[in-house]
Structure formats: C-alpha cells, structure tokens
Amino acid sequence: MKVLVLISGGMDSTALLYDMHAQHDVMGALSFHYGSKHNERELPMAAHHCALLGVKHQVIPLDFIADHFTSDLLQSGGDVPEGHYEDANMVKTVVPFRNAIMLSIATGYAESIGAEAVAIAAHSGDHAVYPDCREGFMDALANTMEQGTYAKIQLLRPYVGIRKEGIAALGDKYEIDFSKTYSCYKGGALHCGKCGTCVERKEAFALAQLNDPTNYDV
C-alpha cells in the first residue's frame, strides 16, 4: 500500500515511520510546525530519520494554532505541567482538535501525491488525556477521510491498542536510535525528565526492559 506517514520526531511516530517503511511503500512523511514549545527540537529528528530511510519529508507551517489556540504545549501558552502523562493536569497540554486539523491536511496531501493511506502513531496511553487520539474519534475520522476523497484514503493507526512500552520494543526490533528522537514538552536542550511525556518515555523503556538512551535533566 502507498502510505503517507505523520511524523513529529518523537518516539512513537519515528517507530511508525520504520514500521510503515518495512511493510508498505512510503510515499512521504509529513510534519507540522504549529508553534509548540518543542517543535524546534523534534522536527530535526524527524528529518534525520526520513533522510536515513530515503523518505521525502515535508513540513507544513500551521502558525494560526499558536496564534489563536489555547494550550500550555504552545509557545503562546503557560508553563508545561509536570507529573505522569495520565494525570488530570496534563489536559493543559491538549491542543484543541489538533489531530483532526493535521489529519485533514494530511488527507488532502496524501491524495495529491498518490498515496492510499495516512498513518498516525496515536497509542492507547494517549487515550486518557487526548480525545482526538481515542478509537471513537479515529473511527469517525477514518470514515470521513474515506468518504471525502476520490482515492478513498484510509487511516492507519496500528498502535491505537498498545502502550508506549510496546512501541519502544518495536523500535528496538528495527534498531532505531531513539537518542535521535525528542519528546520533552518543555523544549529544552535536554529532556526535562519531569513533564508528562518525559515520565512516560522513562516508563516505556523501563517496562520494555530496554536501555534508555535519553539525556534527562533530572
């Protein structure tokens, strides 16, 4: 199948890129610069892995999100909360309807380049905090994508039923250098080690019984 992969430069989407590259014909990889605190750190990681695999990488700017949306994940927002990824305060990192916006753009781009499907790395650990990562939303949008395109673009979400430690294990299978990925929501030179996504990253490597190659501040 001809697939367009959404890649941020984090662990999950990087594993997805390698997974799709092994199983399908990857027509390209798409990233978005939407003004998050960590965009500048993660996008070079996305470009790095695309280059390694010989996959065309495209970055689409979405400046309106940082300018008009409310989220502590954005440069325009407040301080990123600390704690476990599934804690209630992580709701402050939700960018309203982000996946719907990005997947809508990706669908149009996929049809334009001759792809048959769009792949996204949403996983079960996202479900507690992000409503646009849950299966109900994904099912509805998958139907919209198929009905709204001549190419009947499919939505591939292979990780929606597994947790991040499963993705870490998959990355190990593909011998991915996870030190060349970036997750921290604060966007510092080192992973802070305290925000929700850093805590989840640490936990994933520990549960998968894999060496964590990440440099953390704490």
Residue pairs with C-beta under 8 A, 6 or more apart in sequence:
1 24
1 25
1 116
1 117
1 154
2 24
2 25
2 27
2 114
2 115
2 116
2 117
3 20
3 24
3 25
3 26
3 27
3 115
3 116
3 117
3 118
3 119
3 156
4 26
4 27
4 28
4 29
4 30
4 106
4 109
4 110
4 113
4 115
4 117
4 118
4 119
5 13
5 16
5 17
5 20
5 26
5 28
5 29
5 30
5 55
5 118
5 119
6 13
6 16
6 29
6 30
6 31
6 102
6 103
6 106
6 118
6 119
6 120
6 121
7 13
7 14
7 16
7 17
7 29
7 30
7 31
7 46
7 49
7 50
7 57
8 31
8 32
8 42
8 43
8 46
9 31
9 41
9 42
9 43
9 44
9 45
9 46
9 47
9 49
9 181
9 182
10 42
10 45
10 181
10 182
10 183
10 197
11 164
11 167
11 168
11 171
11 178
11 181
11 183
11 201
11 204
12 121
12 122
12 123
12 159
12 164
12 167
13 46
13 120
13 121
14 45
14 46
14 49
14 171
14 176
14 178
14 180
14 181
15 121
15 167
15 168
15 170
15 171
15 174
15 176
16 119
16 120
16 121
16 158
16 159
17 26
17 29
17 49
17 50
17 53
17 55
18 49
18 53
18 171
18 174
18 176
19 158
19 170
19 174
20 26
20 119
20 156
21 53
21 55
22 174
24 117
26 53
26 55
27 56
27 110
27 113
27 114
27 115
28 55
28 56
28 57
28 58
28 109
28 113
28 115
29 46
29 50
29 55
29 56
29 57
29 58
30 57
30 58
30 59
30 60
30 105
30 106
30 109
31 43
31 46
31 57
31 58
31 59
31 60
32 59
32 60
32 61
32 62
32 102
32 105
33 39
33 43
33 59
33 60
33 61
33 62
33 63
34 61
34 62
34 63
34 65
34 66
34 74
34 95
34 98
35 62
35 63
35 65
35 66
35 67
35 74
35 75
35 76
36 66
36 73
36 74
36 75
36 95
36 185
36 187
37 73
37 74
37 75
37 77
37 80
37 185
37 186
37 187
38 182
38 183
38 184
38 185
38 186
38 187
39 187
40 187
41 182
41 184
41 187
41 188
42 181
42 182
42 183
43 59
45 180
45 181
45 182
46 57
47 57
48 180
49 176
49 180
49 181
50 56
50 57
51 57
58 109
60 105
60 109
62 101
62 102
62 105
65 74
65 95
65 98
65 101
66 74
66 75
66 76
67 76
69 95
69 96
70 77
70 96
71 77
71 92
71 93
71 94
71 95
71 96
72 78
72 79
72 80
72 81
72 92
72 93
73 80
73 93
73 94
73 95
73 185
74 95
77 92
78 92
80 92
80 93
80 185
80 186
80 195
81 87
81 89
81 90
81 92
81 93
81 195
81 196
82 192
82 194
82 195
82 196
83 89
83 90
83 194
83 195
83 196
83 199
84 90
84 196
84 199
84 200
85 125
85 128
85 129
85 196
85 197
85 199
85 200
86 125
86 128
86 129
86 196
87 196
90 129
90 196
91 129
93 129
93 185
93 196
94 129
94 130
94 131
97 132
98 132
99 120
99 122
99 130
99 132
99 133
99 137
99 141
100 132
100 137
100 141
103 118
103 120
103 141
103 145
103 155
106 118
107 118
107 145
107 148
107 149
107 153
110 116
110 117
110 118
110 151
110 153
111 149
111 150
111 151
111 153
114 151
115 151
115 153
116 151
116 152
116 153
116 154
117 153
117 154
117 155
117 156
118 145
118 153
118 154
118 155
118 156
119 156
119 157
119 158
120 155
120 156
120 157
121 157
121 159
121 167
122 130
122 133
122 138
122 157
122 159
122 160
123 133
123 159
123 160
123 162
123 163
123 164
123 166
123 167
124 159
124 160
124 161
124 162
124 163
125 163
125 164
125 200
126 133
126 134
127 133
127 134
127 135
129 196
131 137
133 160
135 160
138 155
138 157
138 160
141 155
142 154
142 155
142 157
145 153
145 154
145 155
146 152
146 153
146 154
146 155
159 166
159 167
163 204
163 207
164 200
164 201
164 203
164 204
165 203
165 204
165 205
165 206
165 207
165 208
166 208
167 204
168 178
168 204
168 205
168 207
168 208
168 210
169 208
169 210
171 178
172 208
172 210
177 213
178 212
178 213
178 214
179 213
179 214
179 215
182 191
183 191
183 197
183 198
183 200
183 201
183 214
184 190
184 191
184 192
184 195
184 197
184 198
185 195
185 196
185 197
185 198
186 192
186 195
188 217
190 215
190 216
190 217
191 198
191 201
191 214
191 215
191 216
191 217
192 198
192 216
192 217
192 218
193 199
193 202
193 216
193 217
193 218
194 217
194 218
198 216
201 212
201 214
202 212
202 214
202 216
205 211
205 212
205 214
206 212
